[in-house]
Amino acid sequence: MTTQAVAERGESPPGRGQGSAWLTLLAVSLGVIMVMLDGTVVAIANPVIAEDLKASLADLQWVTSGYLLALAVFLITAGKLGDLFGHKRIFLIGVVGFTLVSLMIGLSSSVGMLIALRVLQGLFGALLQPAALALLRMAFPGERLNMAMGAWGAILGLSSAAGPIIGGVLVENVSWQSVFFVNVPVGAAALAFGLWALKESRARTLSRVDWPGVMLLSVTMFSLVWAIIKAPDWGWGDIKTVGFLALAVVVGAVFLFWQTRTAEPLLPLSLFSNASVSIGTVLMILVSFSMMGAMFFLTFFFQGVHGLSPLDSGLRMLPMSAGMIVASPIAGVLIGRLGPKSTIAGGMVVTAIAMFLMSRLSVDAAFIDSAIPFVLLAFGLSPVFVGATEIIVGNAPEDLSGVAGGVQNSAMQVGGALGTAILGAIVSAKVASVLPGHLGQAAAAIPPEQMEGLKQLASVGMAPPGLTGPAAELITKAAHMSFMDGLHLGFQMSAGIAVVAAIFALFVKVGRKTEGAVVHVG
C-alpha cells in the first residue's frame, strides 16, 4: 500500500519493521511468554514456597487464585482499554508493570506480601493478553489467523515446556525467588522489541470508557470468583458464600441491563450474537476448569508422594508442554482444513481419555505412566485452545478485537479459578474423608487437632516430618494413599467435564467474520 493510501485511511506510515505480521507475532509472544513462564515455574516452586514461608495449602491456592482473580476481574476492561487507547500502548504498559512486579515478588519476605503482589501481577498480566490477541487479529486477517494461532500455540507451548525445566533448575540451585527474577530480562527484551516491531491501532468509533460498566463487571467477577475460592473454608451453604454468589447474580444482571442502555458499552452484547463466540467462551471455561483444576495437584504428587526434586518434577511434566509445541501448529492446520467443530470435539475426547488415564496413576507410577497421558493431553488441548481462541477473536468485529481477546482470556482465567477452587475443595474433602480408613485402628489414638494437621498435610501429598519407626511408615503410607484417592477423583471429574465440552463443540458454526473500522495511529 502506498504512503498516500495509508494517509487517506487515517494511518501513519509504519516505521521500518513495524506492522510485519510475523514480527508482530514474535513481539507479542515475548510478552506473553513471560506470563506463561511465570505460571509454570510458580507451580514447580509451590512446595518450596510452602516450606520457606510457612504457607498452608490455602495460602498456596491464593498464590495461584489471587493472580487468576485479578486477571478475571480486569481482562475485559483491559481489552476495552486497548480498543480505545491503542493495543500497542496497553501491551507495553502491561510488559513494564508485569516485569517490575515480578522483581518485587522476588524480594517479598512473607506469604501475605507474595499474595498481594501476585494480585497486582495479575492486573498487569490482564493488560498483556487481550492486547496481544488483538494485535495478532489485525496482523493476520481472514483465514491466515488459523495459521497464526497455531504458531502462537507452538511458541506458548515452548515457553510452557521451558518453564518446568527453568523453574526446577532455579528452585533447586538458586531459590524460589529466582523464578520471578527470570521475568526481568524477558520483560526487558519484550519491551525493546515491542517498541520497535509493533504498529499502533485503535478503533475509530470509540471515544470513552464505560466506567459504570467497568465497576459493575468488576464487582460481578470479584463476587463470583471470591465466593468460589472461599467456599471450601466457609462452606457452600454458609451465608457468606451464598451472599457473594447472590451479589454476583444481582450485580451481573444490572451490568447486562446497563450494557443494553449505554451508548458505548464495555461489553457489547451483540458480540455474542455470533453463536460460535458464545460457544467458544463456554468451551474456554470448561477446558480451563478441567485442566487447571486437576493439574494444580500434580506437583504435590511428584514432590510430596514421589519425593522428586523440583527439577525432576519439571522433567516429569515436560512431555505435555513439549507435546504442545508439535500439536499447536498441527491443530491450526486441521482447523483450517476440517473446520473447528470436529477438530475441537475430537480434541476434547482425547483430553477426556488423557484425564481418565491420569485417574489411574498409582503411588509408584513410573515416568512412562504419566508421560503417555501428558502427550495425549497436549494433542487434546491444543485444538481446543487454538480453535476456541480463533472462533472468539476471529469472529468478533475488528473494532472489538480487544474486548473479544478479553472475553477469551477472562473465560480461561475464570474457568481456571473455578477449577482450582472447586476441584481443590473436592480433592481435599476426599482426602480428609478417607484418611482415617487408611490409618485403620491407629486413627483412634490420634488426637483431633493432630488429625486435622495430618489431613492438611495429606491434602498436599505429605506426611509429618521427623517421624520414625513403624508408626512413621503407617502414617506416611496412609497420607499418600489418601492423597491418591483425592487425585483420582479430581481427574475423573475433569474427564467428565471434557466430555461435556466435546458435546458443546458439536454446536460450533463459524459465522461470517464482521469487520469494523480501524484507525492506525502510529
N, C-alpha and C positions, 0 to 999 in steps of 0.2 A: 504494500500500500504506500502511495506517495505521501510526502510530508503535507502537501496541500489537502489531500483527502483526509488525513488524520486530523488536521486542524478543523476541517469542516464538520467533523463528528464531535468536536469539543475535546479532542485529545491533544496532549503534548507529545512531540516526538520522543520516543524512548531513548535512553542512553544506551551506550554500547553494552550488549549482553542483556539488557532489560527486556522483558516480555517473551523471551525464548521459552517455549513450552518445557523443554527438558531441563533447562537451567532453573525454571520456576519449581519444577518437581524436586530438584536437588536442594534448592534453598529452603523450601518449606519442610523437607524431610529432615534437614539438620536440626530445625527447631523441635519438631515433634519427636525425633529420635531421643532428645533429651528427656521428654516426658515418658517415653517407653522404657528407656534405661532406668529411670527413677522407679517405675512401677516394679520391674523385675528384680532390681538389686535390693529394694526395700524388703521384698518377700524373703529373700535369702538372709537379710540382716535381722529379721524379726526375732529369732531366738536369742541372738547375742544382745540385741537391744533390751529384751526382757531381763536378761541376767545383769547387764550393766546398769540399767536404770531402775531395776526392781519393778518392772512393768508387769501388770496382770494380763490375762487374756483379753479382758475388756479394754485395757489400755492399748494393746496391740491392735484390736479391732478398730479403735478410734484412730490410730495412726493411719490405717487404710480408709476407714469410713469417713473420717473428718475431711480427708482430701477429696473423696468421692462426693461428699455432701456439698462442699464448696463448688465443685465442678457442676453438679446437678443444678444447684440454685442459679448459677451465673451464666451457663453456657448459651442459652437462647438470647439473653441480654447481650452477651459478648458478640454473638453473631450479628445482632441488630446494630451494635456499635460499629462493626466492620462495614456493614452495608451503608451506614451513614457517614462515617468519618474516614473510611478507606481501609481495606483489608491489610494492605502492607503496613500501614501505620499501627494498627491494632496488633498485628502479628509481632512486630518488632518490640512494641511495649511489653507484650507477653514474654518474649525472649529475655529481655533485660530483667523484668521482675522475677521470673522463674529462676534465673541464674543467681541473682542476689539473695533471694530467699533460701535457695539451696545452700549457699555459703553460710547463711545464718543458722540453718538447721544443723550443719556440721559442727557449729560452735555451741549448740544448745547443751545444757547441763542437767535438765530434768525432763521427765516424760510429759509433764504439762506443757512445758515450753515447746517440746518437739511436736506435740499435737497441734498447738496453736499455730506454729509456723507451717505445718502441713496444710492447715486450712487456708492460710494465706497463699501457699504454693498452689493450691487447687484453684484459687481465684485467677492467678496469672496463667495457669495451665488452660483455664477456660477461654482466655483471650487467644491462645495459640491455635486451638484445634479447629473451630469453625472458620477462622480466617484462612487457615491452610487449605481446607477443602474448597472454600470459595475461590481462592487463587488458582487452584487446580481446575475447578469448573470453568473458569474464564480462559485458562491457558489451553485446555483440551476440550473444545466444543464437540457436540454431537456424539457420534459413535466412538470417537477417539478416547472418550472418558473411560470406557471399559479397560482399554489398554493401560491408561494412566493409573487407574485404580489397582490393576494387577501389579504394576511396577511399584506403586505406593505400598501395597501389601507386602511385597518382597523386601523392600527397604525396612519396613517396620518389623518384619519377621527377622531380618538380620540383626536389628538392634535388640529384639527380644532374645535372640539366640546368644548375643554377646553379653546381655545383662547378667544372667546367672553366672557365667564364667568370670566376668569382670567383678561382679559382686562377691563371688566366692573367694577370688584371689585377694581382693581388698580387705574383706572381713577377716579372712584367715591370717593375712600377713601384715595388715596395717591396723585398721579399726573400722567399726561400723560407720563412724563419721565420714570416712573417706568415700563411701558410696554416694554421698551427697556432694562432696567436693569435686567429684569427677564431672559434675554438670557444668562447672565453671569454664573449663576450656572448650567444651562442646557448645555452651551458650555463646562464648566469645566468637567462635567460628560461625555460628548461625547468624549472629548479629552482623558481622562483617560481610558475609556472603549475601545475606538478605538485603542489606543496603545497596549492594552492587547489582544484584540479579533481578530483584522483584520489581514489577511495574505496578504503580498505584492505580486503583479504580474504585469507584463508588457509584451507587445508584443515583440518577439524576433527580428522581421524583421525591426523595426523602429530604425532609428539612428539619426534623426534630425527633427526639427520643420520647417514646410514650412512657413517661416516668410513673404515672399511676399504674400502668400495666406492669412495669418493672417491679414495683413494690408488691402488687397483688400476686404476681407469679412467684416472686422470691418467697413470700410468706407461705404460699401453697406448697412449693417444693420443699422448703425447710420443714414445715409441719409434717409433711408426708414421710420424708426420709428420717427425720428425727424420731418420730413415733416408732418406726420400724426398727431403728437402731437401738432405741431404749427399751423396746417391748420385752426383750429377754430378761432385763433386770426388773422392770416394773411389773411385768405380767401382761398378757394380751388382753385380759379383761379389766385391768386396772383403769381407774378413772382418768389418769393422766394419759395413758395410751389412747383410750377412746376419745378423750378430749382433743388431742392433737390430730388424730385421724379425722374427727368431725370438723375441726378447724380447716384442715386441708380441703375437705369436700366443699364447705361453705365458701371459703375464700376462692377456691378454684372455680366455683360456679359464678361468683361475682366477676372474676377475671374474664371468663368466657363471655359473659354478658357485656362487659366493658369493651372487649375486642370487637363486638358487633356494632358498637355505638361510636367509638372514637374514629377520627378521620385517618390517622396514621397508626394503626395498631402495632404493638410489639410483635405479635404472632398472628398474622392474617389467617383467619380460619379457612380462607379459600385455598390455602396451601394444601389442605387435606381433602380438597375436592377430588384430587387425583388419588384413586384407591391405592395405588402402589406406594405412594408416600405414607399413607396411613398404615398399610400392612408392613412396609419396611420398618416403620417406627416400632410396631409391636414385635417384629422379629428381633430387632436390636435389643429390646428389653428382655425378651425371653432367652436369647442366646447368651447375653451377658449375665443374666441371673444364673443360668445353668453353669456356665464356665467359671466365673469368678467366685460364685458361692462355694463350689466344690473345690476349686484349686487352692483356696485360701488355706486349707488344712494340709496340703501336700508337703510343704516344707517341714511341718511338725512331724509328719510321717517319716520323712527321710532323716531328719536330725534327732527327733525325740525317740521314735521307735527303733530306727535303724542305727542311730548313733553316728551318722555320717557327718563329716566336716561340712562347713558352708560351701567349699569348693566342690566337694563330691556331690553335694545336693544339687548344685548348679549343673553339674555334668549329667546327673540323672534326668534333669528336665530339658536337657539340650535337644533330644530328638523332636520334641514338639516345636520348639522355637525354630530349629534348623529346618524342620519339615515345612514350615510356613514360607520359607524363602523359595522353595520349589513350588509349593502348592498355590501361592497367590497369583503368579503370572499365569499358571495353567487355568486357575479359576476365571481370570479376566478373559482368556481366550474362549473358554467354554460358555461363559455368559454371552459373549458376542455371537457365538455360533448356535447355541441351543436355546438361548433366552434365559431369563432369571428364574422362571418358575421351576423347571425340572432341575436346574443346577443347584438352586438353593435348597429345594426339598431333598434332593439326593445328599447334599452336604449335611443336612440335619439328621438324616437317617444314619449316615456314617458317624456323626457325632454321638448319637444315641448308642450305637454299638460300642464306641470307644469308652463312653461313660459306664456302660454295663461291664465291660472288661475291667475297668478301674475298680468297680464294686466287688470284684473277685480277687483283688490283691490280698496276699497273705502277709503275716508279720515278717516273714523272712523272704519276701519277694526279691528275686534277682533282677539285675539290670534289664534283661530282655523282657521280663514280665511287665514292667512299666513302659519300656521303650515302644513296644508294639501298639498299645492303645494311645500313647503320645503321638506317634506318627499318624495313626488314624484320625486323631483329634485335629491335627494340623490340616489334613486334607478334608476334614469335615467342616471345620470352622472357616477356612479361607473363602470358600464360595459364599458363605453367609455374610461375612464382613465386607467382602468386595461387592457382592451383589446388593446387599441392603443399603450400603453407602451410595452406590450408583443410582438405585431407584429412588432414594430420598433426595439426594443433591441433584442428580441428573434430571429429575422430573419437575423440579421446582423452577419457577420463573427466575431468570438470571439475576434480576434485581433483588431477589430474596435468597440468593445463594448462601449468604452469611447466616440468615435465620435457619435455612434448611440444614446447614452444617451444624448449627447449634442444636437443632432438634435431634439430628443423628447422634451427636456426641452426648447430649443430655439423656437420650434413651439408653445409650450404652452405660453411662455412669449411674443412672437411676437403677437400671437392671442389676449392675454390679453391687451397688449399695444394698439393694433389697436382697440379693442372693447371699451376700456376706452376712447380713443380719439374720435373715430367716433361716437359711441352711445352717449358719453358725449356731443359732439357738437350738435347732433341731438336733444337730450333732452333739452339742453339749448336753442336752436333755437326755439323749440316748445313752451317752457315756455315763451320766450320773445314775440312770436307772439300772444299768446292767453291771456296774462296778461291784455292788455288794454280792451279786450272784457269782462273779468271777473270784471274789475273795473267799467265798464259802463260809465255813464256820468262823474263820478269823475275823470276819466283819463285825461280829458281836462284841469282840474285845477292843474295837477301835472307838474312842470317844467321838461324839457327834462333831465337835469342832475340828478334830483331826480328819474325820471322814470328809468334811466339806473341803478342807485343804487338799486332800488326796483327790477328790473329784475334780477340782480346778486344775491340778497338775495333769491328771489323766486326760482332760479335755484337750491338752496340747501334746499328748503322747509321752508325757514324762512321769517319772516316779520320784518320791522324795530322795534327795541326795544324802549320802553318808550312811545309808542302811547297810548292814552286813548280816551274814548268816542266812538260814533258811527263810526267815521272815522277809528279808530283802528280796529274795528270789520270787517268793509268792506274790508280794505286793507289786513288784515290777512287772511280772507276767500278767497279773490282773489288770494293771493300768494299761498296758499295751493292748491286751485283748479287748478291753472296754473301748479304747480309742478306735480300734479297727472296726468294731461294731458300729460306732458312730460314723466313721468314714464311709463304710459300705452303704449305710442308709443315705448319706448325703449324695453319693454318686448314683444310687438307684433313683433318687428323686430327680437328679439332674438328667438322667437318661429319659425319664418320663416327660420332663419339660421339653427336651429336644424333640421328642415325638410330636408333641403338641405344636411346636414351631414348624415342623415339617408339614403338618396339615395346613397351617396358616399360609405357608409358602405356595401352596397349590392355588391360592386365590390371587396371586400376583399377576397383574397385567400392566406392562409398561405402556403408559399412555404417551401421547404426543408431547414432547418437551415444549414448554412455553418459554418464550423469550421476553425479556424486559429491557428497557432502555438502560444502557450503562455508559457512564461518562468516565473516561480515563483522565485522571488529573495529574499525573506525574510520570 
